[in-house]
Amino acid sequence: MCGIVGGVTNKDITALLLEGLNRLEYRGYDSSGLIVLSRNNTFERARSVGKVKNLEDNLKARDHKINGNIGIAHTRWATHGEPTINNAHPHISMNSVSLVHNGIIENYAELKNDQLTKGYSFSSETDTEVIAHEIDFAMKACSSLISSVQLAIKSFSGSYGLGIISSKYPNQIIAARNGSPLVIGIGKNGNYIASDQLALLSVTKKFIFLEDGDIAEIKIDKITIYDLDGNLVDRPIKISRLKLGETNLGDYDHFMQKEIFEQPQAIRDTLESRISNDTVLISAFGYEAHEAFNKAKQVQIVACGSSYNAGLVAKYWLEDIAKIPCNVEVASEYRYRRPILLNDTLFVTLSQSGETADTVEALKAAKKINSNITSLCITNSPESSLTRLSDLTFLTHAGPEIGVASTKAFTTQLVALALLTCSISSLKKSINKRQERGIIHGLKRLPGLVNEALLQEKQIENLAIRFKDKNSALFLGRGTMHAIAMEGALKLKEISYIHAEAYPAGELKHGPIALIDKNMPVIAIAPNDDLLVKLKSNLQEVKSRGSQMIVFEDENSKVQQMEAMEVIPVTSNLGRITAPIIFTIPLQLLSYHVALIKGTNVDKPRNLAKSVTVE
Ligand code: F6R
C-alpha cells in the first residue's frame, strides 16, 4: 500500500527521500511525491504519476535543485481519486502545512463541507487534503505544531499514518499513527520516519514502533511521543534484524523469482530452533502457548488472500491430525459478522505483513465479541500491528518479501501451521510419538524437496507458452490440494491477468464442467493420497471434454499420460504435511513464467499493493 518516508537531518534530505521511496515502491506505486523545507523555510514540492523513476526524472529536469534538511515523501496507491499529479502526496494547506498520509479518512466529505465554509479550497479529490486544512485551521488556536495536530486529529474518523511538516515550525516533523504502520528511525545525522523499516535501513537500524493513537514530535536531537490522550509515553528502541542486502535483486531478474528460489532457506530458517529431539517446541508460539493450546477446544483462522489459502490447508491438518474443529474465514467478511466465538477458541490470524487492515480489524472484533479467546498471530513481521494485538506470536523467518505475489511467505506460513498442528496434536495426544516423529522428519525433508521441485522449472517454462493467448484457466485439486489449487489460481490471476478459478475436482460435474473445451487449460494436482483414484476419474471426465491438461503429480501417483495431457512428476513420497507445500512450487513457477510471456510487471502487478493497510 502507500509508503511514507521523511526526515530531519543535518544533511540534504532529498537523496534519502528518493532512496526510501524506491525501497517502498513495492507497497503502492501509482504516483509519488516529495516536499522539502528549503533554506528560507518555503515548501518545494515535486510530484509525478507512475514510478518513482518518473519523480527522479522530474527532479533532474528542474533548473534549480530541490534541497533542504527537512522533508517528507510518499508513494501512493489510489483510494480516493485517480492517480494524477494533483492527487499525489504531499498535500499542502495555505503554504503553512504539508503532509503525507496512509490510510483513509472516512468522514472527509463532512470535513470538506465545513472547510469550504471556512474559505479553504481543494486542489485534489483525495480524502487527505482535509487533514492538511484541519491542521492549518487548528494552528490558529494553538502555539505549537504538535498541539495543532493533537487538536485536529480529534475530528478524524478512519485510519492514518501521517508525516507532517510546517513552514511555521521549520525544525520538526510530526508523525501520527492510527491503524497505519509508522516507525521512527534514529540515525547518526538525524531522525526519520517511515511506514516500513526497509525505507530507512541505509541510515539506521534503530527504530521506535509507534502505537495506535501515538503522536510524535521529531527534531534532529529530540523525539517526544504522546499518546492519544496527550500523555507523554516512552516507547522502546528496537534494533532491526533486517539487512539492506536482503532487499536487493542479486542475480535474479525479479523479486518473485528470487523469493521462489529462496524457499528452501526460508523454510530452514522458519524451522530452526523450533524443533528439539523430534518434538515441536511449543514455546516457539510464546510462553503461554502450552496452556492456551491445552485449553483450546476449537480453532478459528482469519486471513486474506494467500494467507487465507494457507489457513484452508491448516483446516484439513487440524481436523484430520489434531482432531480439533477448525473454521477458516476471510477477514473482510469476518470483521462485519456477528460470529459465535466460544470461550475455548484459539483465534489464529495469518498475515505476511501483520498489517493487513481487514485482518487486524477482524482480530479486534473477535476480542470484543469474546475477551476470553486466546489470539495467536502467524506473521513474517515482528513489531507489526498483529503481533502487538495478539496474545501469542509465531514469526515465520521468510525474510523480506518484496514481490507483491506471496511465495515464500505462503510456504513458510504452511510450515508454521504444520508446527501448530503438531503441537496441538501432541498435547491432545491425537498422535503418538511415532506419528509426531514422522511429521517432523517430513518437515526436515522440506528444503531438499523444494529444491527437487524447483528443478522442474525448465519443463514448466516450456509449458507456460500454452497460456499465451488463453483468457481463462481452471485449477483442480482435492482435499488440501483444493486450497493449493486456489493459491495457484490466485498467483496466475494476479501476475498474468488471466482469469483463473480453482475447484475441488469432485465438484466439477456440478456445473463448471460446462466451461471445458480446448481453450480452457486445466491444471490438476495429483498427490499419492487416499483420493487419488477419485481424482483420476475426475481427470478422465475433464479429458473427455477435450481440455488441454497439465498434471503435477507425485512420482508414485502414476497418472496415465494421454494426448493433450502433460504429466509432470514433481517429486515422490510426499505425505499429508509435505505435499501441499511442495505442490505449491510448480504452480508458482508456472504463473511466474506465464507472466514473463505475457510481459506483465511481475513484481508490481497492476492495481495491487503488497500490504493492504486500508479497507
Ligand atoms: C497474494 C497476496 C495477497 C496477500 C493478502 C494478505 O499473492 O500476496 O493476497 O496474501 O493481501 O496479505 P498479508 O498476508 O500480508 O495479510
Residues whose N, C-alpha, C, O or C-beta is under 5 A from the ligand:
A	BS01	F6R	C304 G305 S306 S307 L350 S351 Q352 S353 G354 T356 V404 A405 S406 K610 V612
